[in-house]
Amino acid sequence: MSEVHRYKVVKMISEAGNRIGYDPHGPVVVMAEAYDQLHAENERLQKARIPAGLYRELCALRELRDQTKNYVDSYLLDEVEDAENCVSEDQHLCASALSECLMDAFEAHWDSAMAKASTNTPEAQ
């Protein structure tokens, strides 16, 4: 439920029993039960929301992960696989060490953390 039905009052009865007539119509009212249900749904959604700053940070981390994977696939693998693609032996050794660290990070942290985060978002539920 995302909205409540609104009624235009034509006649009302006061608590004292007096009749009040409106021409063409009076105030707009909603059913109390429908309003309470809408209010409870909004409260539930507010509790399930991810704060905007955390969501932006999560998006930035995903973008960083994707760019790093692109770098690994595009450049780093060439430097690791063949020392002739490197300017020096030191560059080849650094590329190999960086590749190991990045692969460990992908396996141990980013992939599992991103999978958990994506199942905890309101869109996934």
Backbone as a chain_set.jsonl record, in Angstrom:
{"seq": "MSEVHRYKVVKMISEAGNRIGYDPHGPVVVMAEAYDQLHAENERLQKARIPAGLYRELCALRELRDQTKNYVDSYLLDEVEDAENCVSEDQHLCASALSECLMDAFEAHWDSAMAKASTNTPEAQ", "coords": {"N": [[0.848, -1.175, 0.0], [0.678, 2.13, -0.917], [-0.634, 4.464, -0.728], [-3.495, 6.188, 0.581], [-7.054, 6.088, 0.29], [-8.863, 9.013, -0.374], [-11.653, 10.787, 0.84], [-14.285, 12.979, -0.068], [-16.116, 14.971, 1.979], [-19.607, 15.205, 2.306], [-21.767, 15.159, 4.042], [-21.692, 15.185, 7.572], [-21.655, 13.796, 10.879], [-21.557, 15.116, 14.033], [-19.817, 14.553, 17.191], [-21.665, 15.08, 19.115], [-23.969, 14.454, 17.867], [-25.088, 16.144, 16.051], [-26.022, 17.122, 12.757], [-24.019, 17.934, 9.985], [-23.934, 19.691, 7.068], [-22.489, 20.065, 3.831], [-21.897, 22.129, 0.999], [-20.528, 22.424, -2.109], [-18.984, 20.287, -1.182], [-17.26, 19.227, 1.802], [-14.489, 19.032, 4.039], [-11.605, 16.973, 3.183], [-11.25, 13.594, 3.959], [-9.701, 10.647, 5.428], [-9.804, 7.084, 5.861], [-9.306, 5.835, 9.083], [-8.146, 3.316, 9.658], [-6.914, 2.614, 7.215], [-5.084, 4.708, 7.037], [-3.48, 4.212, 9.305], [-2.374, 1.755, 8.568], [-0.861, 2.521, 6.319], [0.927, 4.268, 7.566], [2.324, 2.469, 9.25], [3.553, 0.862, 7.304], [5.27, 2.731, 6.072], [6.979, 3.3, 8.235], [8.235, 0.806, 8.533], [9.612, 0.632, 6.096], [11.357, 2.798, 6.372], [13.047, 1.895, 8.382], [14.335, -0.168, 7.054], [15.891, 1.041, 5.171], [18.996, 1.876, 3.583], [21.47, 4.044, 4.714], [22.212, 7.063, 2.89], [24.901, 7.903, 2.582], [26.344, 5.564, 3.153], [25.408, 3.942, 1.11], [26.399, 5.319, -1.154], [29.119, 4.948, -0.681], [29.327, 2.18, -0.892], [28.662, 1.877, -3.603], [30.867, 3.218, -4.714], [32.931, 1.521, -3.903], [32.254, -0.784, -5.328], [32.62, 0.165, -7.924], [35.369, 0.698, -7.856], [36.316, -1.907, -7.461], [35.503, -3.093, -9.904], [36.961, -1.543, -11.768], [39.533, -2.199, -10.986], [39.579, -4.932, -11.559], [39.336, -4.735, -14.333], [41.786, -3.481, -14.909], [43.542, -5.486, -14.095], [42.862, -7.527, -15.928], [43.432, -6.246, -18.368], [46.099, -5.128, -18.35], [47.858, -5.986, -16.241], [48.002, -8.804, -16.291], [49.473, -9.32, -18.628], [51.976, -8.3, -17.905], [52.619, -9.977, -15.814], [52.6, -12.556, -16.923], [54.598, -12.549, -18.904], [57.885, -11.552, -18.836], [59.056, -10.057, -20.789], [57.252, -8.167, -21.586], [57.574, -6.175, -19.812], [59.324, -3.258, -18.594], [61.502, -3.616, -16.968], [63.095, -6.199, -14.968], [62.416, -5.824, -12.352], [59.947, -4.525, -12.541], [58.414, -6.638, -13.501], [58.528, -8.391, -11.277], [57.259, -6.805, -9.322], [54.729, -6.551, -10.5], [53.9, -9.209, -10.401], [53.758, -9.628, -7.621], [51.803, -7.706, -6.945], [49.661, -8.721, -8.386], [49.161, -11.143, -7.025], [48.374, -10.131, -4.503], [46.062, -8.673, -5.219], [44.417, -10.704, -6.256], [44.049, -12.257, -3.962], [42.658, -10.379, -2.439], [40.334, -10.071, -4.002], [39.207, -12.651, -3.805], [39.059, -13.171, -1.001], [37.896, -10.913, 0.218], [36.466, -8.776, -1.346], [34.704, -10.067, -3.265], [33.134, -11.844, -1.667], [32.189, -10.051, 0.275], [30.783, -8.195, -1.283], [28.827, -9.843, -2.324], [27.388, -10.499, -0.014], [26.536, -7.925, 0.731], [24.912, -7.22, -1.419], [22.769, -8.941, -1.109], [21.623, -7.934, 1.154], [20.495, -5.503, 0.572], [17.643, -3.334, 0.186], [16.536, -3.492, -2.38], [17.126, -6.055, -3.188], [15.587, -7.623, -1.616]], "CA": [[0.0, 0.0, 0.0], [1.497, 3.328, -0.963], [-1.469, 5.637, -0.543], [-4.818, 5.921, 1.15], [-8.14, 6.714, -0.465], [-9.369, 10.225, 0.267], [-13.084, 10.983, 0.626], [-14.783, 14.353, 0.074], [-17.266, 14.902, 2.871], [-20.796, 15.951, 1.938], [-22.5, 15.27, 5.304], [-20.999, 14.591, 8.718], [-22.374, 13.841, 12.153], [-20.612, 15.465, 15.091], [-19.871, 13.653, 18.345], [-22.89, 15.387, 19.853], [-25.098, 13.963, 17.086], [-25.566, 17.165, 15.121], [-25.72, 16.877, 11.348], [-23.362, 19.054, 9.322], [-24.008, 19.525, 5.627], [-21.57, 20.905, 3.057], [-22.311, 22.284, -0.382], [-20.729, 21.103, -2.697], [-18.427, 19.268, -0.297], [-16.466, 19.781, 2.892], [-13.09, 18.616, 4.11], [-11.207, 15.669, 2.662], [-10.909, 12.715, 5.078], [-9.24, 9.294, 5.095], [-10.195, 6.085, 6.845], [-8.262, 5.708, 10.102], [-7.472, 2.019, 9.51], [-6.035, 2.691, 6.044], [-3.989, 5.617, 7.374], [-2.592, 3.506, 10.237], [-1.654, 0.745, 7.793], [0.129, 3.246, 5.521], [1.945, 4.768, 8.488], [3.143, 1.32, 9.673], [4.376, 0.467, 6.155], [6.326, 3.738, 5.932], [7.928, 3.086, 9.329], [9.003, -0.395, 8.214], [10.52, 0.958, 5.0], [12.392, 3.695, 6.88], [14.008, 1.09, 9.136], [15.06, -1.042, 6.132], [16.696, 1.843, 4.24], [20.441, 2.026, 3.769], [21.797, 5.475, 4.68], [22.71, 7.503, 1.583], [26.37, 7.92, 2.582], [26.806, 4.179, 3.074], [25.086, 3.46, -0.231], [27.378, 5.906, -2.075], [30.408, 4.298, -0.446], [29.211, 0.845, -1.467], [28.754, 2.041, -5.06], [32.257, 3.566, -5.033], [33.729, 0.306, -3.746], [31.956, -1.658, -6.47], [33.279, 0.743, -9.104], [36.8, 0.456, -7.676], [36.539, -3.334, -7.716], [35.367, -3.347, -11.342], [38.088, -0.925, -12.457], [40.723, -2.982, -10.666], [39.51, -6.155, -12.362], [39.665, -4.353, -15.717], [43.238, -3.253, -14.963], [44.194, -6.795, -14.032], [42.633, -8.23, -17.191], [43.988, -5.529, -19.516], [47.521, -4.814, -18.309], [48.661, -6.702, -15.258], [48.24, -10.185, -16.705], [50.568, -9.317, -19.605], [53.227, -8.078, -17.186], [52.883, -11.141, -14.96], [52.83, -13.745, -17.736], [55.812, -12.486, -19.709], [58.791, -10.483, -18.402], [59.422, -9.238, -21.949], [56.282, -7.073, -21.666], [57.925, -5.212, -18.773], [60.501, -2.427, -18.837], [62.617, -4.195, -16.223], [62.776, -7.387, -14.166], [61.771, -5.326, -11.13], [58.538, -4.285, -12.873], [57.795, -7.956, -13.581], [58.376, -8.894, -9.906], [56.227, -5.986, -8.67], [53.445, -6.917, -11.089], [53.532, -10.525, -9.866], [53.355, -9.448, -6.225], [50.53, -6.988, -6.96], [48.643, -9.644, -8.871], [48.817, -12.045, -5.919], [47.617, -9.374, -3.494], [44.731, -8.355, -5.738], [43.619, -11.931, -6.335], [43.666, -12.586, -2.585], [41.623, -9.424, -2.041], [39.096, -10.411, -4.702], [38.636, -13.891, -3.278], [38.797, -13.151, 0.44], [37.156, -9.779, 0.756], [35.527, -8.062, -2.191], [33.644, -10.878, -3.854], [32.216, -12.322, -0.635], [31.547, -8.899, 0.908], [29.823, -7.617, -2.213], [27.699, -10.763, -2.421], [26.591, -10.313, 1.203], [25.922, -6.593, 0.697], [23.849, -7.172, -2.42], [21.589, -9.646, -0.602], [21.072, -7.182, 2.27], [19.902, -4.248, 0.131], [16.187, -3.424, 0.058], [16.156, -3.878, -3.738], [17.28, -7.5, -3.331], [14.622, -8.331, -0.754]], "C": [[0.896, 1.241, 0.0], [0.67, 4.597, -0.812], [-2.788, 5.22, 0.087], [-5.857, 6.633, 0.298], [-8.669, 7.908, 0.319], [-10.841, 10.412, -0.133], [-13.423, 12.463, 0.797], [-16.095, 14.284, 0.854], [-18.404, 15.772, 2.331], [-21.649, 16.19, 3.186], [-21.694, 14.585, 6.396], [-21.918, 14.673, 9.925], [-21.332, 14.116, 13.222], [-20.73, 14.466, 16.229], [-21.145, 13.875, 19.151], [-24.132, 14.922, 19.098], [-25.671, 14.982, 16.13], [-25.144, 16.823, 13.702], [-25.126, 18.149, 10.745], [-23.388, 18.769, 7.831], [-23.067, 20.498, 4.929], [-22.069, 20.97, 1.629], [-21.172, 22.949, -1.139], [-20.087, 19.987, -1.864], [-17.559, 19.959, 0.745], [-15.037, 19.283, 2.871], [-12.863, 17.235, 3.493], [-10.753, 14.832, 3.854], [-10.389, 11.39, 4.547], [-9.719, 8.355, 6.188], [-9.032, 5.868, 7.81], [-7.486, 4.409, 9.944], [-6.497, 2.036, 8.336], [-4.837, 3.598, 6.326], [-2.995, 4.935, 8.306], [-1.755, 2.453, 9.512], [-0.564, 1.398, 6.947], [1.268, 3.747, 6.401], [2.873, 3.638, 8.944], [4.059, 0.857, 8.539], [5.527, 1.445, 5.952], [7.378, 3.59, 7.016], [8.824, 1.882, 9.039], [10.019, -0.115, 7.114], [11.643, 1.879, 5.463], [13.452, 2.909, 7.645], [14.866, 0.23, 8.217], [15.983, -0.268, 5.195], [18.167, 1.818, 4.608], [20.725, 3.52, 3.735], [22.487, 5.855, 3.366], [24.234, 7.488, 1.519], [26.941, 6.521, 2.457], [26.547, 3.609, 1.69], [26.065, 4.011, -1.265], [28.732, 5.241, -1.927], [30.411, 2.888, -1.036], [29.315, 0.896, -2.987], [30.183, 2.37, -5.482], [33.16, 2.345, -4.91], [33.484, -0.665, -4.894], [32.65, -1.148, -7.731], [34.794, 0.519, -9.031], [37.143, -1.001, -7.956], [36.499, -3.631, -9.205], [36.529, -2.756, -12.13], [39.379, -1.7, -12.194], [40.735, -4.279, -11.454], [39.833, -5.866, -13.825], [41.162, -4.137, -15.879], [43.989, -4.585, -14.961], [44.065, -7.52, -15.362], [43.351, -7.569, -18.368], [45.499, -5.417, -19.507], [48.341, -5.755, -17.429], [48.96, -8.137, -15.677], [49.377, -10.29, -17.715], [51.915, -9.181, -18.902], [53.6, -9.279, -16.329], [53.28, -12.347, -15.804], [54.171, -13.719, -18.471], [56.653, -11.287, -19.283], [59.196, -9.583, -19.555], [58.456, -8.064, -22.135], [56.592, -5.964, -20.666], [59.188, -4.444, -19.157], [61.715, -3.035, -18.153], [62.146, -5.442, -15.489], [62.037, -6.982, -12.898], [60.278, -5.063, -11.374], [57.784, -5.609, -12.936], [57.553, -8.524, -12.178], [57.298, -8.12, -9.148], [54.836, -6.339, -9.197], [52.974, -8.268, -10.567], [53.048, -10.416, -8.428], [52.006, -8.74, -6.13], [49.395, -7.898, -7.4], [48.202, -10.606, -7.772], [47.967, -11.341, -4.875], [46.197, -9.075, -3.96], [43.853, -9.594, -5.827], [43.166, -12.378, -4.953], [42.543, -11.67, -2.111], [40.295, -9.742, -2.711], [38.425, -11.621, -4.063], [38.197, -13.748, -1.83], [37.842, -12.053, 0.875], [36.084, -9.257, -0.184], [34.396, -8.925, -2.7], [32.641, -11.347, -2.802], [31.48, -11.171, 0.03], [30.493, -8.287, -0.006], [28.605, -8.528, -2.371], [26.791, -10.624, -1.207], [25.863, -8.986, 1.172], [24.77, -6.55, -0.286], [22.605, -7.935, -1.968], [20.935, -8.915, 0.549], [20.415, -5.874, 1.843], [18.401, -4.412, -0.004], [15.745, -3.85, -1.338], [16.205, -5.394, -3.917], [16.231, -8.274, -2.547], [13.233, -8.299, -1.296]], "O": [[1.781, 1.366, 0.847], [1.226, 5.695, -0.772], [-3.137, 4.04, 0.114], [-5.572, 7.651, -0.333], [-8.893, 7.822, 1.526], [-11.214, 10.22, -1.29], [-12.909, 13.121, 1.701], [-17.05, 13.626, 0.44], [-18.192, 16.923, 1.949], [-22.19, 17.28, 3.374], [-21.089, 13.536, 6.173], [-22.829, 15.499, 9.986], [-20.324, 13.413, 13.3], [-21.633, 13.629, 16.236], [-21.642, 12.953, 19.796], [-25.238, 14.989, 19.635], [-26.662, 14.699, 15.456], [-24.052, 16.302, 13.472], [-25.623, 19.258, 10.945], [-22.917, 17.723, 7.385], [-22.874, 21.623, 5.389], [-22.601, 19.993, 1.103], [-20.867, 24.082, -0.769], [-20.591, 18.864, -1.843], [-17.176, 21.119, 0.59], [-14.442, 19.129, 1.804], [-13.793, 16.449, 3.31], [-9.961, 15.299, 4.672], [-10.598, 11.043, 3.385], [-10.005, 8.782, 7.307], [-7.888, 5.731, 7.377], [-6.263, 4.412, 10.086], [-5.38, 1.53, 8.448], [-3.716, 3.304, 5.911], [-1.786, 5.067, 8.115], [-0.572, 2.28, 9.806], [0.547, 0.874, 6.869], [2.436, 3.66, 6.024], [4.087, 3.833, 9.016], [5.211, 0.499, 8.782], [6.651, 1.022, 5.686], [8.567, 3.742, 6.736], [10.032, 1.934, 9.271], [11.159, -0.574, 7.189], [12.773, 1.752, 4.992], [14.637, 3.231, 7.561], [16.008, -0.076, 8.557], [16.785, -0.879, 4.488], [18.534, 1.747, 5.78], [20.27, 4.207, 2.82], [23.248, 5.067, 2.804], [24.8, 7.096, 0.499], [27.915, 6.31, 1.734], [27.376, 2.872, 1.155], [26.516, 3.281, -2.147], [29.421, 4.993, -2.917], [31.408, 2.462, -1.619], [29.979, 0.056, -3.594], [30.662, 1.859, -6.495], [34.06, 2.155, -5.729], [34.421, -1.301, -5.377], [33.198, -1.93, -8.508], [35.423, 0.188, -10.036], [38.144, -1.294, -8.61], [37.363, -4.341, -9.719], [37.033, -3.389, -13.058], [40.217, -1.838, -13.085], [41.778, -4.688, -11.963], [40.518, -6.65, -14.482], [41.746, -4.561, -16.876], [44.937, -4.783, -15.72], [45.044, -8.066, -15.871], [43.826, -8.261, -19.268], [46.131, -5.593, -20.549], [49.389, -6.252, -17.84], [50.063, -8.631, -15.441], [50.16, -11.239, -17.669], [52.879, -9.859, -19.256], [54.784, -9.562, -16.142], [54.198, -13.082, -15.44], [54.806, -14.76, -18.638], [56.199, -10.145, -19.356], [59.638, -8.456, -19.33], [58.807, -7.073, -22.775], [55.937, -4.922, -20.676], [60.01, -4.921, -19.94], [62.824, -2.981, -18.683], [60.947, -5.708, -15.399], [61.151, -7.694, -12.426], [59.447, -5.345, -10.511], [56.645, -5.697, -12.479], [56.486, -9.081, -11.917], [56.509, -8.715, -8.413], [53.878, -6.415, -8.428], [51.784, -8.456, -10.317], [52.051, -11.034, -8.053], [51.158, -9.127, -5.327], [48.297, -7.847, -6.847], [47.009, -10.857, -7.605], [46.961, -11.882, -4.415], [45.243, -9.208, -3.193], [42.667, -9.536, -5.506], [42.032, -12.827, -4.784], [41.595, -12.117, -1.464], [39.246, -9.691, -2.069], [37.22, -11.613, -3.811], [37.093, -14.155, -1.469], [37.059, -12.246, 1.806], [34.901, -9.295, 0.155], [33.232, -8.544, -2.578], [31.433, -11.26, -3.017], [30.289, -11.281, 0.321], [29.421, -7.902, 0.458], [27.483, -8.047, -2.532], [25.568, -10.629, -1.341], [24.692, -8.917, 1.546], [23.753, -5.911, -0.018], [21.498, -7.611, -2.397], [19.799, -9.231, 0.903], [19.826, -5.193, 2.682], [17.924, -5.513, -0.279], [14.705, -4.492, -1.487], [15.433, -5.958, -4.692], [16.018, -9.46, -2.797], [12.318, -8.849, -0.683]]}, "num_chains": 1, "name": "protein.A"}
